[in-house]
Amino acid sequence: MHPDAVGANLKHTFKVICIDRNSGKILWERVAYEGPVYDSRHRKASFASSTPATDGKYVFAFFGSEGLYAFDHNGKLVWKQNLGKLGTASVGYGVSPVLYQNLVIMQCDDSGMNSFMAAFDKKTGKQVWRTPRRVDVTWSTPVLVHTARGIELVAAAAEAIIAYDPLTGKELWRHKGLESNAVPTPVVSNDLVVLTSGAPNKIALAIKAGGTGDITGTSQLVWTYNKGTAYVPSPILYGDYVYLTTDRGLLTCLDAKTGKIEYEGARVPVPATFSASPVAYEGKILMTSEDGETFVLKAGPKHEIIRTNSLGEPVYASPAIADGGIFIRGEKNLFAIGK
C-alpha cells in the first residue's frame, strides 16, 4: 500500500456537475456511481482526477474501475461502460478520455499488467476495438499526433512508448519506454511529440512520429534531456519552445525542434510545490501552485515573471482556459476569471 493512499475503505458518490460558465449556477448534477471503490486514491488527489471530455454534444467522464459515463448536455445518461478492475498502485487514476471522430478512446493501464487501450462508439458506448498493452499502470493521457501518413495515438509508459492507429487500435511503432512512472501527458507540435517523466529518473525525449516497427536507436528520436522534469505536472509546448517544470517549479526552456537549452533552473518568486500543469494564452504561461498562487510568465527564451495572483486556497488541478475565461478548481471552490 502506498503511504499516501486513502479512501478505499469508504463508500463514495461520484458526480458529474454542469455549471453555467457566466453565473456559476449549477444547471444539473448527476450521480454517476455510488458505492465502494476498487482502489485507493492519493491524499492530494480525488477520485475525479480524470478530466472529462466533450464533443459539444456529449460529455464523457471517467472514474477508473467505477466506469466510463456519457451524458448529454441536458444531463441525461446516454450510456455507461464498466472497464473492469484497474489497479492504480493505490494512488488513483489520472488518464482522461481522448475523442477522435466517432470514438471515445481510453488508455486503461493496470498495476497487475492487464493493461489495454480501447475505443467506444460515442453514441452507443459499444466497444469498437481493444488492444492489449504489456505495461504497468500509467497516469499519462495519450495524445493525437498529425503525421504525413495520418493521425497517430501516442501513449507513454515505463516499458514502452507506443503509437496506435486511433481508428483500429493497430500498433504502428514503438520506442523504448520512459523507464520511470508515466505521469505527465506528452505535448505535441505537428509530428513531434515530447514525452517526460520525473520519478524515479528525470527524462525528456522528443520523437518524430510516423515511424514503423521498433524505432529505438533510430533518427526518429530527435533529442533527449535528462533533468528538469516533474513527477506530476506535464510540460507545455507553446510556440517554438517546450517548457519543463519540476514539482518545485524550477523551469527549463528548450527549443522544441532541436532540444537546445534556452534557460534552465529558473525559479518562481517564492518556494512552492506544484501538482497542476502549466497552461498558456496570449504570450503568457500560467503556473498554479498547491498554495493557490498563479505565477504569470512571459513566454519565450528569456525567463521573466510578470506577476503573481493568489486565490487564497489550495489548488491541485490544472487550470482550464476557454473563450477568454480561466477556470480553476480549488480545494473548496471553482473559480471563473475573465476580463
N, C-alpha and C positions, 0 to 999 in steps of 0.2 A: 504493500500500500504506500502510495506517495505521501510524504509528510504533510503536504498542503491539501490533501484530499478531504472533502467534506460532502455531506448531503445524501449519500447513498442509503442511509438508514431511515430516511424520512419519505413521506408522501408529498408529491408536488403537483401544482397546477401550472400547465404551460398554456399561455395565451398568445393570440395574435390580435394586436390592437391597431385600429385605424384612427388617426388624429388629423383634424383639419390643419393644414400647414400654416394658415394665416391667423387662426384664432387660438389654436391649441385645444379646441374642443374635441372630446372623444366622440367619434361618429359611430363606432361599433367596437365591441371586443368579443372574441370568441374563444372558448376553451378548446384547444386542440387535443390536449391529453391531460388526464388526471389520474394519479396513482403512484405506485412505486417506480423507481428508476433502476436501470440495469447497472449503471456505474456511477462513480463519484464525479465531482467537479473540483477544479482548483478553487481555493478560497477567494482568489481575486476575480474569478470568472463567474458566469451564471450558466444555467442550463440552456440559455438562449444566446449563446455566443455566436452562433452562425448567423450571418447577415441574410435576411430574406431577399429574394429577387423577384422582380416583376417585369412583365412584358407589356404593361399598360392595360391588360385585360384581367389577368390573374396575378395573385401574389403567392409565392412558393416559400414555405417556411420549413426548416429542417431542425429536428430535435434529436439527432443521432438515433440511438436504439429505440427511441419513443416515436419515430416516424417522420415521414415527409408529407406535408399537407399543402393542398392547393385551395385557395379561397378566391371567389370573385370579388370585385371591388365594392359589392354591397354586403360582404361578409358571409356569403353563402359558401358552405363547404362543398367544393366541387369533387374532390377525391382525396384519399389518403393512401399511403403506401407504408407497409412495415418492411424495413430493410434488414431485419434480423438483429441479432445481438452483436454490437460493435464495441469491443473493448477499447478503452481510451487511456490505458495506463493510469487510471483513476484520477485524471485531471480534466475530463470533459472533452466535448467535441468542438471543433472550430471551423471545419470545412463548410463552405457556403454553396448553394446551388449555382450552376452555370447554365445559362439559357443559350440555345443555338437552334435556329429555325423552329421546328415544331417540337423540340426536345428540351427536357429538364435533365441535366447531366449531374450525377452525384459521384463523388470520389468517396468510397466507403471503406476506408482502411481500418484495420483491426489489429489490436495488440496480440491477438492469437494467430496472426499471419493469415487469417481467412479474408484477405482484402480483395476488393473488386471495384471496378468502375462500371456504372450502369446508367442507362438513359431511359427516360419515361416520356410517353406522349403527354404534351402539355394539357390537352383537353380531357383525356380519359384516365391518365395515370398508369396506363398499361406499359409494361416493360418492353422496350424496343430492342435493346441489346444489353448484354452483360459480359464483361471481360475480367477474368481473374488477374490479380496482381500479387506477386510474391514479395510483398513488402510489409514492414511493420506499420503501426499506427502513424498517421501524419495529421497535421493540423493546417496544412497549406492548401488553399483552394487552387485548383488548376486554372490555367489561362488559355484563351484562344489566341493563336498567332497566325498572322497572314503571311503565307509564303507564295513563291512563284507557282507552286502546283496546287495551292488551295489552302483551306483553313486547317490548322492542326490544334489539337488539345494537348498541352504540355503539362505534365504532372511531376512534382518533386517528391522524392523520398530519400531516406538514408541509403537504401540499397541500390536504387536506380532512378535516373531521370528518364521518363518515357513519354513519347509523343503518340497520340492516337488519332485516328480518323473520327471526328465527332459524330458523324452520321452512322458509323458501323461499329465503332469500338475496336477496329483492327489496329494493331500496333504498327507504327510507321518507322520509328527508330528509337534507340535508347543510348544513354550515356551512363558512365559510372555515376553512382549516387553521391549525395552530399556527405555521406559517412557521418552525419550528425542529424539531430532532430529537424525534420522538415516542418517548420512552424510558419515563417514568413511566406507570404504569397509572392510568386515571381512577378516581375514587371517586364513590360514589352514595348519595343519600338520597332515597327514594321516586322521584319523576320528575325529580329534579335530578341532573345529572352534572357533576362538576368535572374539567376536563382541564388538565394543566400541561405545560410544557416549560422547560428551563433552559439550553439551548445551541443556537445562539449567543445567542438572545434569551430573556429571562425573561418568562413569561406564565402566568397562571392565568385560566381563564374558566369560568363556570357557565352551563349551558344547560338549559332546561326541555325535556325530551324530549316526544315526542308531536306534533311538528310535521309539516309537509308541504312537499315541494319544497325550494327553497333558502331557508333561514331566516336567512341572513346579514343583519345590519342590522335584524332584527325584534325584537319583545319577547320572543322565545324566549331571547335572550341576556340573562341576569338580571344578571350583574355581571362585571367583569374586574378584575384586579390584576396589575401589571406589574413585580413584583420578588419576591425571597424564595424562588424556586423552585429545584429541583435539576436537574442534568443526569441523574443516575441514580436516586436514591431517589424513590419515589412519595410523594405526600401521604397523609394519613389523615383520614377524616371519621368523627368519633366523637361521638355525642350531637348537640348543636346546632352544633358547631364543626368547621371544616376547619383542619388544621394543615399548613402548608407548612414544608419544611426545605430549606436549601441543602446542597450537598455538604460544607460545613464545619460543618454542624449549627446554623446560625442559624435560629431558629424564629419563625414568624409564625402567629398565631391569628386566624382570620376567622369571623364569623358565617356559617354555611353558606348560609342563605336570602338574606341581604342583601349579603354581602361586607364588612360593617362590620368595621373593624380593631379587635380587642381588644388585641393587642400585636404588635409586630414587632421583629425583630433581637435576640431573646433568645438567650442563649448557654448552651451546656453548660459545665460547670466547668473543663474542660481543652481545649486545642487538639486537634481531632480531624477526621478525614475519614470520610465515610460512603458506603458502597455499598448497605448493607441499608436497606430501607424500615422506617419505624416500625410497630409493632403496638400494640394496646390491649386491656386487660382490667381489670375491676373498678375503673373510675375512674382508671386509670393508663395512661400512654403509655410504651412502651419504645423507646429508640433505641440501636442497637448499632453501635459504630464499627468501622472497619477494624482498630483495635488490640485489638478484642475486649472493649471496655468497654461495658456497658449502662447507660445513664442512664435512671432511672425518674422520670418527670414526673407531677405531678398534673394530670389533665385539667381543663379549664375555662378561663375567660377571664383567669386570672392565672397568670403563669409561676412555677412552683415545682419545683425539682429535689428529689426526696425522698431518693434515694440513688444510688450508683454501684456496680455489680458488675463484676468483671473475670474473664474466662475464661482469660487468660494466653496466648492465641494469636489470630492474625488471623481476622477474620470478614468475609466479603463477601456472604453470603447472608442474606436476611431470616429472622428467627425465625418459627417456626410455633407456634401455640397450639391445643391440642386437649385436651378433657376434663381441664382443670386442670393440664396439663403444658405446659412450654415446650421446644421442640426447636430447637437452634441448630447449624447446620453450620459448624464451624470449618474452618480450613485443613487440619487433620490429623485432627480428631476430630468425632464427632457427640455433642452434649451433650443430656441429658434432665434437666430441672429441674422438680421438683414440690414440693408442700408436705410 
